Amino acid sequence: MGLTLFNTAGPGLEPFVPIRDGHVGLYCCGPTVYNYAHIGNLRTYVFEDVLRRVLERHGYDVAHVMNVTDVGHLTDDADEGEDKMLVGARERGMSVWEIAEFFTRAFFADIGKLNVVPPTTVCRATEHIPEMIELISRLEERGLTYQAGGNVYFSIDAFPRYGELARLDRQELRAGARIAVDSAKRNPHDFVLWFTEGKFEHQAMQWDSPWGRGYPGWHLECSAMSMKYLGEHFDIHCGGVDHVNVHHTNEIAQSEGATGKRWVNYWLHGEFLIMPSGRMGKSEGNMITLSTLEEEGYHALDYRYFLFGAHYRTQLSFSVEALDAARSARASLLEHLRSLAADAPGGPSRELGHDARRALQRIDDAFNDDLNAPRALGLLRAFLKDDTVAAAERLAVAYDTDGVFGLDMQTSLARREQLAPEHAAMIVEREEARKARDFATADALRDRLREAGVVIEDTPSGTKWKIV
């Protein structure tokens, strides 16, 4: 079965055909580094990681480009509000440059913990201002821009295909329904390519340009940087579903407006992570970070496993109970693999029999069906229970498909056999507390160990432990 992907810009599911044989250009919208990424943000990067792993499993050489937005993203997508970098700097008493560096490092630390393969190219907006200025100049030459109030705007009326990605109604766009009106705009949906001091007098990050000293609009960044590293026509552009109506719609307009040709062949969008109070977000005030989960005793890969509970195009509801279930399921998976490894002293099989090959193909078919990781994981769990297949073959299939799941099965299994020194010390301390009949302390230590993934069992022959 060949790879099929749901193309937001197309009729739906489409066979994937690269522009150039053996190569894929992949652009993924990266973080705006004014705060920590929350776990809803991180869901998108895990889905994109699965996509890249599937592409590489097909033998493609993937050029994976991700931007870092360290300037220009306003608190309102309609060109209103403040630059998010300024907001973050003011809240934390740091400079915008310090904010950008701190949260860029935090973001990449988070995706590293989630076992996300690093992009082949990471590009910061602040390091690509000349490319953005050049892109605006091209748009200006094609008559797609105008200046008003000291800023340079993109005129959507000059680009007839504006809004096709989101299937926006042109009549509604002309009416400017339901958005705030910038009096300088000819059409309320026009967007800023270059801001000057005429709009934001206290902007900390500014550069010289033909239109005055200022800074670029957020949408411009992705167009300029993606075309620099992937060319003016590339294969796949990804992001969250919230980017469809404004950010990606504007990216298409300015990119295709400048080049006069198709820019991206496939658009993939990941759905929201939903809290009981609604969509998770910083502005919604229900933000949970990966560090928060770790402080509560969860492993980052417990969260990655949890994300495989729903297809990337389906909203996923988050709860402590659901995450607990995912943690238990991942622990169970590792325990099963440990048992198989014990029954296969020679390690995973190098050759697979008919049943194992068929199981492997079914799992691959699930991934090839628009990255259906939940179905693939269900197929793997069922196959691992098939005692008619040799343990070494089942182990081989698990380790092979983990190249896409990214659950770090083999390494995690090895780590689970080793007790960290601090946990060993806590077990000794607990034993001493029990001998002193200080059961409150013993119970507290047992709970702390459980939160760290170490389960204690008191038996007639002594205390036993198990890492889960």
The 8 nearest C-alpha neighbors of each residue, nearest first, counted from 0:
[[1, 364, 2, 367, 363, 368, 3, 360],
 [2, 0, 367, 3, 14, 15, 364, 368],
 [1, 3, 367, 15, 14, 368, 0, 4],
 [4, 2, 14, 13, 369, 15, 368, 367],
 [5, 3, 369, 12, 13, 6, 15, 14],
 [6, 4, 12, 11, 369, 13, 7, 267],
 [5, 7, 9, 266, 11, 265, 8, 267],
 [8, 6, 266, 9, 267, 5, 11, 164],
 [9, 7, 164, 6, 266, 265, 10, 163],
 [10, 8, 6, 11, 7, 265, 13, 12],
 [9, 11, 12, 6, 8, 7, 13, 5],
 [12, 10, 5, 6, 9, 13, 7, 8],
 [13, 11, 5, 4, 6, 3, 10, 14],
 [12, 14, 3, 4, 15, 5, 11, 6],
 [15, 13, 3, 2, 16, 4, 1, 12],
 [14, 16, 3, 2, 13, 4, 17, 1],
 [15, 17, 14, 18, 20, 234, 19, 2],
 [18, 16, 19, 23, 20, 234, 15, 22],
 [17, 19, 234, 16, 20, 233, 23, 22],
 [18, 20, 17, 22, 21, 23, 16, 234],
 [21, 19, 22, 17, 18, 59, 23, 16],
 [20, 22, 59, 60, 19, 58, 23, 17],
 [23, 21, 60, 59, 20, 19, 61, 24],
 [24, 22, 61, 234, 17, 62, 25, 60],
 [23, 25, 62, 234, 233, 229, 61, 235],
 [26, 24, 63, 235, 236, 62, 23, 64],
 [27, 25, 236, 64, 63, 65, 237, 235],
 [28, 26, 237, 65, 236, 238, 29, 64],
 [29, 27, 238, 65, 66, 237, 26, 30],
 [28, 30, 66, 65, 67, 27, 31, 68],
 [31, 29, 67, 32, 68, 28, 66, 36],
 [32, 30, 68, 33, 69, 67, 29, 72],
 [31, 33, 102, 99, 34, 30, 103, 69],
 [32, 34, 84, 87, 31, 98, 83, 99],
 [35, 33, 32, 102, 36, 87, 31, 98],
 [34, 36, 102, 37, 106, 105, 288, 33],
 [37, 35, 40, 106, 34, 288, 38, 41],
 [36, 38, 288, 287, 40, 39, 286, 35],
 [37, 39, 41, 40, 288, 287, 289, 42],
 [38, 40, 272, 42, 41, 37, 279, 271],
 [41, 39, 38, 37, 42, 43, 36, 44],
 [40, 42, 38, 44, 43, 39, 45, 37],
 [41, 43, 45, 39, 40, 44, 38, 46],
 [44, 42, 46, 41, 45, 269, 40, 239],
 [43, 45, 47, 41, 46, 42, 48, 40],
 [44, 46, 48, 42, 47, 43, 49, 41],
 [47, 45, 49, 43, 48, 44, 311, 50],
 [48, 46, 50, 44, 45, 49, 51, 43],
 [47, 49, 45, 51, 50, 46, 115, 44],
 [50, 48, 52, 46, 47, 51, 403, 53],
 [51, 49, 47, 53, 48, 52, 54, 46],
 [50, 52, 54, 48, 53, 49, 55, 47],
 [51, 53, 49, 55, 403, 54, 50, 56],
 [54, 52, 56, 50, 55, 51, 49, 403],
 [55, 53, 51, 57, 56, 52, 59, 50],
 [54, 56, 58, 59, 52, 57, 53, 51],
 [55, 57, 53, 58, 54, 52, 59, 403],
 [58, 56, 54, 55, 59, 53, 2, 52],
 [57, 59, 55, 56, 60, 54, 21, 22],
 [60, 58, 21, 55, 22, 54, 57, 61],
 [59, 61, 22, 21, 23, 55, 58, 62],
 [62, 60, 23, 63, 59, 22, 24, 55],
 [61, 63, 24, 25, 119, 23, 64, 60],
 [62, 64, 25, 118, 119, 61, 26, 120],
 [63, 65, 120, 26, 118, 121, 119, 25],
 [66, 64, 121, 27, 29, 28, 26, 118],
 [67, 65, 122, 29, 121, 123, 28, 68],
 [66, 68, 123, 29, 30, 69, 122, 124],
 [69, 67, 31, 124, 70, 30, 66, 123],
 [68, 70, 99, 32, 124, 67, 31, 125],
 [71, 69, 68, 72, 84, 125, 124, 204],
 [70, 72, 217, 216, 82, 215, 73, 214],
 [73, 71, 217, 82, 83, 70, 74, 216],
 [74, 72, 82, 81, 75, 83, 80, 71],
 [73, 75, 80, 81, 83, 82, 76, 72],
 [76, 74, 79, 73, 77, 80, 78, 81],
 [75, 77, 78, 73, 74, 79, 245, 246],
 [76, 78, 75, 79, 190, 179, 178, 188],
 [79, 77, 76, 75, 73, 190, 191, 80],
 [78, 80, 75, 77, 73, 81, 76, 74],
 [79, 81, 74, 75, 73, 78, 82, 77],
 [82, 80, 73, 74, 83, 79, 86, 85],
 [81, 83, 73, 84, 85, 72, 71, 74],
 [84, 82, 86, 85, 73, 74, 72, 81],
 [83, 85, 33, 87, 82, 86, 95, 88],
 [86, 84, 88, 83, 82, 87, 89, 95],
 [85, 87, 83, 89, 84, 88, 90, 82],
 [88, 86, 33, 84, 90, 85, 89, 83],
 [89, 87, 93, 85, 95, 91, 94, 86],
 [88, 90, 86, 92, 87, 91, 85, 93],
 [89, 91, 87, 88, 92, 86, 93, 85],
 [92, 90, 88, 93, 89, 87, 98, 94],
 [91, 93, 89, 88, 90, 94, 87, 98],
 [94, 92, 88, 91, 97, 98, 95, 89],
 [93, 95, 97, 96, 88, 98, 92, 89],
 [94, 96, 98, 88, 97, 84, 99, 85],
 [95, 97, 99, 94, 98, 100, 93, 69],
 [96, 98, 94, 100, 95, 99, 101, 93],
 [97, 99, 95, 101, 96, 100, 88, 33],
 [100, 98, 96, 32, 97, 102, 101, 69],
 [99, 101, 103, 97, 98, 102, 104, 96],
 [102, 100, 98, 104, 103, 99, 97, 105],
 [103, 101, 105, 32, 104, 99, 100, 106],
 [102, 104, 106, 100, 105, 101, 32, 99],
 [105, 103, 102, 107, 101, 106, 108, 100],
 [104, 106, 102, 108, 103, 107, 109, 101],
 [107, 105, 109, 103, 108, 104, 102, 36],
 [106, 108, 110, 109, 104, 105, 111, 103],
 [107, 109, 111, 105, 106, 110, 104, 112],
 [110, 108, 106, 112, 111, 107, 105, 113],
 [109, 111, 113, 107, 115, 112, 108, 114],
 [112, 110, 114, 108, 113, 109, 115, 107],
 [111, 113, 109, 114, 110, 299, 108, 300],
 [112, 114, 110, 111, 115, 299, 300, 303],
 [115, 113, 111, 112, 405, 116, 110, 406],
 [116, 114, 110, 113, 111, 48, 117, 45],
 [115, 117, 114, 48, 118, 111, 110, 52],
 [118, 116, 115, 119, 111, 110, 107, 120],
 [119, 117, 63, 120, 64, 65, 121, 116],
 [118, 120, 63, 62, 64, 117, 121, 61],
 [119, 121, 64, 118, 63, 122, 65, 62],
 [122, 120, 65, 66, 64, 118, 123, 119],
 [121, 123, 66, 67, 120, 65, 124, 224],
 [124, 122, 67, 126, 125, 66, 68, 69],
 [123, 125, 127, 126, 68, 69, 220, 67],
 [124, 126, 123, 127, 128, 69, 70, 68],
 [125, 127, 124, 123, 128, 122, 129, 130],
 [128, 126, 124, 130, 129, 125, 131, 123],
 [127, 129, 131, 130, 126, 125, 132, 124],
 [130, 128, 132, 131, 127, 133, 126, 134],
 [131, 129, 133, 128, 127, 132, 223, 134],
 [132, 130, 134, 128, 133, 223, 129, 135],
 [131, 133, 129, 135, 134, 130, 128, 136],
 [132, 134, 136, 130, 131, 135, 129, 137],
 [135, 133, 131, 137, 136, 132, 130, 138],
 [134, 136, 138, 132, 137, 133, 139, 131],
 [137, 135, 139, 133, 134, 138, 140, 132],
 [138, 136, 140, 134, 139, 135, 257, 133],
 [137, 139, 257, 135, 141, 136, 140, 143],
 [138, 140, 136, 142, 144, 137, 141, 143],
 [139, 141, 137, 138, 142, 136, 143, 144],
 [142, 140, 138, 139, 143, 137, 257, 256],
 [141, 143, 139, 140, 144, 138, 157, 145],
 [142, 144, 138, 154, 141, 157, 139, 153],
 [145, 143, 153, 139, 152, 154, 142, 138],
 [144, 146, 152, 151, 147, 153, 154, 143],
 [145, 147, 151, 150, 152, 149, 148, 144],
 [146, 148, 149, 150, 183, 151, 145, 184],
 [149, 147, 150, 183, 197, 146, 198, 151],
 [148, 150, 197, 147, 195, 146, 151, 198],
 [151, 149, 194, 147, 146, 148, 195, 193],
 [150, 152, 146, 193, 192, 145, 191, 147],
 [153, 151, 191, 145, 144, 190, 192, 146],
 [152, 154, 144, 190, 189, 143, 155, 191],
 [155, 153, 189, 156, 157, 144, 143, 152],
 [154, 156, 158, 157, 189, 161, 153, 188],
 [157, 155, 158, 154, 159, 186, 161, 189],
 [156, 158, 155, 154, 143, 159, 142, 144],
 [157, 159, 155, 156, 160, 161, 252, 256],
 [160, 158, 161, 157, 156, 155, 162, 169],
 [161, 159, 158, 163, 162, 252, 155, 156],
 [162, 160, 159, 158, 163, 252, 155, 248],
 [161, 163, 167, 165, 164, 166, 248, 160],
 [162, 164, 166, 165, 161, 160, 167, 8],
 [165, 163, 8, 166, 162, 248, 7, 243],
 [164, 166, 244, 167, 163, 162, 243, 248],
 [167, 165, 163, 164, 162, 168, 244, 8],
 [166, 168, 162, 165, 169, 163, 172, 244],
 [167, 169, 171, 170, 172, 166, 162, 163],
 [170, 168, 172, 171, 167, 173, 162, 161],
 [171, 169, 173, 172, 168, 174, 175, 167],
 [170, 172, 174, 168, 169, 173, 176, 175],
 [173, 171, 169, 175, 174, 170, 168, 188],
 [174, 172, 170, 171, 175, 169, 186, 187],
 [173, 175, 171, 172, 176, 170, 187, 186],
 [176, 174, 172, 187, 173, 171, 178, 177],
 [177, 175, 174, 178, 171, 172, 173, 187],
 [176, 178, 175, 179, 174, 180, 171, 172],
 [179, 177, 176, 180, 175, 187, 77, 188],
 [178, 180, 181, 177, 77, 187, 79, 175],
 [179, 181, 187, 182, 178, 184, 175, 183],
 [182, 180, 183, 184, 187, 179, 79, 78],
 [181, 183, 184, 180, 185, 187, 148, 186],
 [182, 184, 181, 147, 148, 185, 180, 150],
 [185, 183, 186, 182, 181, 187, 189, 147],
 [184, 186, 187, 183, 189, 154, 182, 188],
 [185, 187, 184, 188, 189, 173, 175, 154],
 [186, 188, 175, 180, 189, 184, 181, 185],
 [189, 187, 186, 190, 172, 175, 155, 77],
 [190, 188, 154, 186, 153, 155, 187, 184],
 [191, 189, 152, 153, 188, 192, 78, 77],
 [190, 192, 152, 216, 193, 151, 153, 194],
 [191, 193, 216, 152, 151, 215, 219, 153],
 [192, 194, 215, 151, 216, 191, 150, 214],
 [195, 193, 150, 214, 213, 215, 198, 191],
 [196, 194, 213, 197, 212, 150, 149, 198],
 [197, 195, 200, 199, 198, 213, 212, 194],
 [196, 198, 149, 195, 199, 148, 200, 150],
 [199, 197, 196, 195, 200, 194, 149, 148],
 [200, 198, 196, 201, 202, 197, 195, 194],
 [199, 201, 196, 202, 198, 197, 195, 203],
 [200, 202, 199, 203, 196, 204, 198, 85],
 [201, 203, 204, 199, 200, 205, 196, 85],
 [204, 202, 201, 205, 95, 85, 94, 200],
 [205, 203, 202, 214, 206, 70, 213, 95],
 [206, 204, 213, 214, 212, 203, 202, 207],
 [207, 205, 212, 213, 214, 208, 204, 128],
 [206, 208, 212, 211, 213, 205, 209, 210],
 [207, 209, 211, 210, 212, 206, 132, 213],
 [208, 210, 211, 207, 132, 212, 136, 135],
 [211, 209, 208, 212, 151, 150, 149, 195],
 [212, 210, 208, 209, 207, 195, 213, 149],
 [211, 213, 207, 206, 195, 208, 205, 196],
 [214, 212, 195, 205, 194, 206, 196, 211],
 [213, 215, 205, 194, 193, 206, 195, 71],
 [216, 214, 193, 192, 71, 194, 217, 219],
 [215, 217, 192, 71, 193, 219, 191, 218],
 [216, 218, 72, 71, 219, 220, 215, 73],
 [219, 217, 220, 216, 250, 246, 221, 249],
 [220, 218, 217, 222, 216, 221, 192, 223],
 [219, 221, 223, 218, 222, 217, 124, 224],
 [220, 222, 224, 223, 219, 225, 218, 66],
 [223, 221, 225, 219, 220, 224, 254, 250],
 [222, 224, 131, 220, 226, 221, 225, 130],
 [223, 225, 227, 221, 226, 222, 220, 228],
 [226, 224, 227, 228, 222, 229, 223, 221],
 [227, 225, 230, 231, 229, 224, 223, 228],
 [226, 228, 224, 225, 230, 229, 223, 130],
 [227, 229, 225, 226, 230, 224, 64, 120],
 [230, 228, 226, 225, 24, 227, 233, 231],
 [231, 229, 226, 232, 227, 228, 233, 225],
 [230, 232, 226, 262, 233, 229, 258, 227],
 [233, 231, 262, 230, 263, 261, 234, 229],
 [234, 232, 263, 24, 229, 235, 230, 262],
 [233, 235, 264, 24, 263, 265, 23, 17],
 [236, 234, 265, 25, 266, 263, 264, 26],
 [235, 237, 26, 266, 27, 25, 267, 265],
 [238, 236, 27, 267, 268, 266, 26, 28],
 [237, 239, 268, 28, 27, 269, 240, 242],
 [238, 240, 269, 268, 241, 242, 43, 270],
 [239, 241, 268, 242, 270, 269, 243, 238],
 [240, 242, 239, 243, 244, 270, 245, 238],
 [243, 241, 246, 240, 247, 239, 244, 245],
 [242, 244, 247, 241, 240, 245, 165, 248],
 [245, 243, 165, 248, 242, 246, 247, 241],
 [244, 246, 248, 247, 243, 249, 242, 76],
 [247, 245, 242, 249, 248, 218, 250, 243],
 [248, 246, 250, 243, 249, 242, 245, 251],
 [247, 249, 245, 251, 246, 250, 162, 244],
 [250, 248, 252, 246, 247, 251, 245, 253],
 [249, 251, 247, 253, 248, 252, 218, 222],
 [250, 252, 254, 248, 249, 253, 255, 247],
 [253, 251, 249, 250, 256, 255, 254, 161],
 [252, 254, 256, 250, 251, 255, 257, 249],
 [255, 253, 251, 257, 256, 252, 222, 250],
 [256, 254, 258, 259, 257, 260, 252, 253],
 [255, 257, 253, 254, 259, 252, 258, 138],
 [258, 256, 138, 254, 255, 137, 259, 253],
 [259, 257, 255, 260, 256, 254, 231, 261],
 [258, 260, 255, 256, 257, 261, 254, 262],
 [261, 259, 258, 255, 262, 256, 232, 231],
 [262, 260, 255, 263, 232, 259, 264, 258],
 [261, 263, 232, 255, 231, 260, 233, 254],
 [264, 262, 233, 234, 232, 265, 235, 261],
 [263, 265, 234, 235, 233, 266, 262, 261],
 [266, 264, 235, 6, 263, 234, 236, 267],
 [265, 267, 236, 6, 7, 235, 237, 8],
 [268, 266, 237, 6, 7, 236, 265, 5],
 [269, 267, 240, 239, 238, 237, 270, 266],
 [268, 270, 239, 312, 311, 240, 43, 238],
 [269, 271, 312, 314, 240, 313, 311, 239],
 [272, 270, 314, 273, 278, 39, 315, 269],
 [271, 273, 315, 39, 314, 316, 279, 278],
 [274, 272, 278, 316, 277, 279, 315, 317],
 [273, 275, 277, 276, 317, 278, 279, 316],
 [274, 276, 277, 273, 316, 317, 318, 278],
 [277, 275, 274, 278, 273, 285, 279, 283],
 [276, 278, 274, 273, 275, 279, 283, 285],
 [279, 277, 273, 274, 272, 280, 271, 276],
 [280, 278, 273, 285, 274, 39, 286, 272],
 [281, 279, 283, 282, 286, 285, 278, 284],
 [280, 282, 284, 286, 283, 285, 279, 37],
 [281, 283, 284, 280, 285, 286, 279, 74],
 [284, 282, 280, 281, 285, 279, 286, 278],
 [283, 285, 282, 281, 286, 280, 279, 287],
 [286, 284, 283, 279, 280, 287, 281, 274],
 [285, 287, 281, 280, 284, 37, 279, 288],
 [288, 286, 37, 38, 291, 285, 289, 292],
 [289, 287, 37, 291, 290, 38, 36, 286],
 [288, 290, 292, 291, 38, 293, 109, 37],
 [289, 291, 293, 288, 292, 294, 109, 287],
 [292, 290, 288, 294, 289, 293, 287, 295],
 [291, 293, 295, 289, 290, 294, 297, 296],
 [294, 292, 297, 290, 296, 295, 291, 298],
 [295, 293, 291, 296, 292, 290, 297, 289],
 [294, 296, 292, 293, 297, 291, 450, 290],
 [295, 297, 450, 293, 451, 294, 292, 298],
 [298, 296, 293, 292, 295, 301, 299, 294],
 [297, 299, 301, 300, 293, 296, 302, 292],
 [300, 298, 302, 301, 113, 112, 297, 303],
 [299, 301, 303, 302, 298, 113, 304, 406],
 [302, 300, 326, 304, 298, 299, 303, 325],
 [301, 303, 305, 300, 304, 299, 306, 322],
 [302, 304, 300, 306, 305, 301, 113, 299],
 [303, 305, 301, 302, 307, 306, 300, 325],
 [304, 306, 302, 325, 307, 303, 308, 322],
 [307, 305, 303, 308, 304, 302, 309, 42],
 [308, 306, 373, 305, 304, 309, 372, 303],
 [307, 309, 306, 305, 373, 310, 304, 315],
 [310, 308, 307, 373, 315, 313, 311, 306],
 [309, 311, 313, 312, 371, 373, 372, 307],
 [310, 312, 269, 313, 270, 46, 309, 314],
 [313, 311, 270, 269, 310, 314, 268, 309],
 [314, 312, 310, 311, 270, 309, 315, 271],
 [313, 315, 271, 270, 272, 273, 316, 312],
 [314, 316, 272, 273, 309, 313, 317, 271],
 [317, 315, 273, 274, 272, 314, 318, 275],
 [316, 318, 274, 273, 315, 321, 272, 319],
 [319, 317, 321, 320, 322, 316, 274, 275],
 [318, 320, 322, 321, 323, 317, 324, 292],
 [319, 321, 323, 318, 322, 324, 317, 325],
 [322, 320, 324, 318, 323, 319, 325, 317],
 [321, 323, 325, 319, 324, 320, 305, 326],
 [324, 322, 320, 326, 325, 321, 319, 327],
 [323, 325, 321, 327, 322, 326, 328, 320],
 [324, 326, 328, 322, 305, 323, 327, 301],
 [325, 327, 301, 323, 329, 328, 324, 330],
 [326, 328, 330, 324, 325, 329, 331, 323],
 [329, 327, 325, 331, 330, 326, 324, 332],
 [330, 328, 332, 326, 331, 327, 325, 333],
 [331, 329, 467, 327, 333, 332, 328, 334],
 [332, 330, 328, 334, 329, 333, 327, 335],
 [331, 333, 329, 335, 330, 334, 328, 336],
 [332, 334, 336, 330, 335, 331, 337, 412],
 [335, 333, 337, 331, 336, 332, 330, 338],
 [336, 334, 338, 332, 337, 333, 331, 339],
 [335, 337, 339, 333, 338, 334, 340, 332],
 [338, 336, 334, 340, 335, 339, 333, 341],
 [337, 339, 335, 341, 336, 340, 334, 342],
 [340, 338, 336, 342, 390, 341, 337, 343],
 [339, 341, 343, 337, 342, 338, 336, 344],
 [342, 340, 338, 339, 343, 344, 337, 336],
 [341, 343, 339, 340, 344, 390, 338, 391],
 [342, 344, 340, 391, 345, 346, 341, 390],
 [345, 343, 346, 341, 342, 340, 391, 347],
 [344, 346, 343, 347, 391, 348, 340, 342],
 [347, 345, 344, 343, 391, 348, 340, 394],
 [348, 346, 391, 395, 394, 392, 349, 345],
 [347, 349, 391, 392, 350, 395, 346, 351],
 [350, 348, 347, 351, 395, 392, 391, 346],
 [349, 351, 348, 352, 392, 395, 347, 356],
 [352, 350, 355, 356, 392, 353, 348, 349],
 [351, 353, 355, 354, 356, 350, 392, 388],
 [352, 354, 356, 355, 357, 351, 358, 388],
 [355, 353, 357, 356, 352, 358, 388, 351],
 [354, 356, 358, 357, 352, 353, 351, 359],
 [357, 355, 359, 353, 358, 354, 351, 352],
 [356, 358, 360, 354, 355, 359, 353, 361],
 [359, 357, 355, 361, 360, 356, 354, 362],
 [358, 360, 356, 362, 357, 361, 355, 396],
 [359, 361, 363, 357, 362, 358, 364, 356],
 [362, 360, 364, 358, 363, 359, 357, 365],
 [361, 363, 375, 365, 359, 364, 360, 378],
 [362, 364, 360, 366, 365, 361, 367, 359],
 [365, 363, 367, 361, 362, 366, 0, 360],
 [366, 364, 368, 362, 375, 371, 363, 367],
 [367, 365, 370, 371, 363, 368, 364, 372],
 [366, 368, 2, 364, 365, 369, 370, 3],
 [369, 367, 365, 366, 3, 370, 371, 364],
 [368, 370, 4, 3, 367, 371, 5, 366],
 [371, 369, 366, 368, 372, 367, 50, 365],
 [372, 370, 366, 365, 373, 369, 374, 368],
 [371, 373, 375, 374, 370, 307, 366, 376],
 [374, 372, 307, 376, 375, 308, 371, 309],
 [373, 375, 377, 376, 372, 371, 365, 378],
 [374, 376, 362, 372, 378, 365, 377, 373],
 [377, 375, 379, 373, 378, 374, 372, 380],
 [376, 378, 374, 380, 379, 375, 381, 373],
 [379, 377, 375, 381, 376, 380, 382, 374],
 [378, 380, 376, 382, 381, 377, 383, 375],
 [379, 381, 377, 383, 382, 378, 376, 384],
 [382, 380, 378, 379, 384, 383, 377, 385],
 [383, 381, 379, 385, 384, 380, 378, 358],
 [382, 384, 380, 385, 381, 393, 379, 335],
 [383, 385, 382, 381, 386, 380, 335, 393],
 [386, 384, 382, 387, 383, 388, 381, 393],
 [387, 385, 388, 384, 389, 390, 383, 382],
 [386, 388, 385, 389, 384, 354, 390, 382],
 [389, 387, 386, 385, 390, 393, 392, 355],
 [388, 390, 392, 391, 393, 387, 386, 343],
 [389, 391, 393, 339, 392, 343, 394, 342],
 [392, 390, 347, 348, 394, 343, 389, 393],
 [393, 391, 395, 348, 394, 389, 390, 351],
 [394, 392, 390, 396, 395, 391, 383, 397],
 [393, 395, 391, 397, 347, 392, 396, 390],
 [394, 396, 347, 392, 398, 393, 397, 348],
 [397, 395, 399, 393, 394, 398, 400, 359],
 [398, 396, 394, 400, 395, 399, 401, 393],
 [397, 399, 401, 395, 396, 400, 394, 409],
 [398, 400, 396, 401, 397, 402, 395, 403],
 [401, 399, 402, 397, 403, 398, 396, 404],
 [402, 400, 404, 403, 398, 405, 399, 397],
 [401, 403, 400, 405, 399, 404, 52, 398],
 [402, 404, 401, 52, 405, 400, 49, 53],
 [405, 403, 401, 406, 402, 400, 49, 372],
 [404, 406, 401, 403, 407, 402, 114, 115],
 [407, 405, 408, 404, 401, 300, 304, 114],
 [406, 408, 405, 410, 411, 409, 401, 114],
 [409, 407, 411, 406, 410, 412, 398, 401],
 [408, 410, 412, 411, 407, 413, 398, 336],
 [411, 409, 413, 412, 407, 408, 414, 415],
 [412, 410, 414, 408, 413, 409, 407, 415],
 [411, 413, 409, 415, 410, 414, 408, 333],
 [414, 412, 410, 411, 415, 416, 409, 417],
 [415, 413, 411, 416, 417, 412, 410, 418],
 [414, 416, 412, 413, 417, 466, 411, 467],
 [415, 417, 414, 413, 418, 412, 466, 465],
 [418, 416, 414, 415, 419, 413, 466, 420],
 [417, 419, 420, 423, 422, 416, 415, 466],
 [418, 420, 422, 421, 423, 417, 424, 414],
 [421, 419, 423, 422, 424, 418, 425, 417],
 [422, 420, 424, 423, 419, 425, 418, 426],
 [421, 423, 425, 424, 419, 420, 426, 418],
 [422, 424, 420, 426, 425, 421, 419, 418],
 [425, 423, 421, 427, 422, 426, 428, 420],
 [424, 426, 428, 422, 427, 423, 429, 421],
 [427, 425, 429, 423, 428, 424, 430, 422],
 [426, 428, 430, 424, 429, 425, 431, 423],
 [429, 427, 425, 431, 426, 430, 424, 432],
 [430, 428, 441, 432, 426, 427, 431, 425],
 [429, 431, 427, 433, 432, 428, 426, 434],
 [430, 432, 434, 428, 429, 433, 435, 427],
 [433, 431, 429, 437, 435, 430, 434, 441],
 [434, 432, 436, 430, 435, 431, 437, 438],
 [433, 435, 431, 436, 432, 430, 437, 429],
 [434, 436, 432, 433, 437, 431, 438, 430],
 [437, 435, 433, 434, 438, 432, 441, 431],
 [438, 436, 432, 435, 439, 433, 440, 441],
 [437, 439, 441, 440, 436, 433, 442, 432],
 [440, 438, 442, 441, 437, 443, 432, 436],
 [439, 441, 443, 438, 442, 437, 444, 432],
 [442, 440, 438, 429, 444, 443, 439, 432],
 [441, 443, 445, 439, 444, 440, 438, 446],
 [442, 444, 440, 446, 445, 441, 439, 447],
 [445, 443, 447, 441, 446, 442, 429, 448],
 [444, 446, 442, 448, 443, 447, 441, 449],
 [447, 445, 449, 443, 444, 448, 442, 450],
 [448, 446, 444, 450, 449, 445, 443, 451],
 [447, 449, 451, 453, 445, 450, 446, 444],
 [450, 448, 453, 452, 446, 454, 451, 447],
 [449, 451, 296, 447, 448, 452, 446, 295],
 [450, 452, 448, 449, 296, 453, 447, 297],
 [451, 453, 449, 467, 450, 466, 448, 454],
 [454, 452, 466, 449, 448, 465, 451, 467],
 [455, 453, 465, 449, 464, 466, 452, 448],
 [454, 456, 464, 463, 453, 445, 457, 465],
 [457, 455, 463, 462, 464, 458, 454, 465],
 [456, 458, 462, 461, 463, 455, 459, 460],
 [457, 459, 461, 460, 462, 456, 463, 455],
 [460, 458, 461, 457, 462, 456, 463, 455],
 [459, 461, 458, 462, 457, 463, 456, 464],
 [462, 460, 458, 459, 457, 463, 456, 430],
 [461, 463, 457, 456, 458, 464, 455, 460],
 [462, 464, 456, 455, 457, 461, 465, 458],
 [465, 463, 455, 454, 456, 453, 462, 466],
 [464, 466, 454, 453, 467, 455, 463, 452],
 [467, 465, 453, 452, 415, 454, 464, 416],
 [466, 330, 452, 453, 465, 454, 415, 334]]
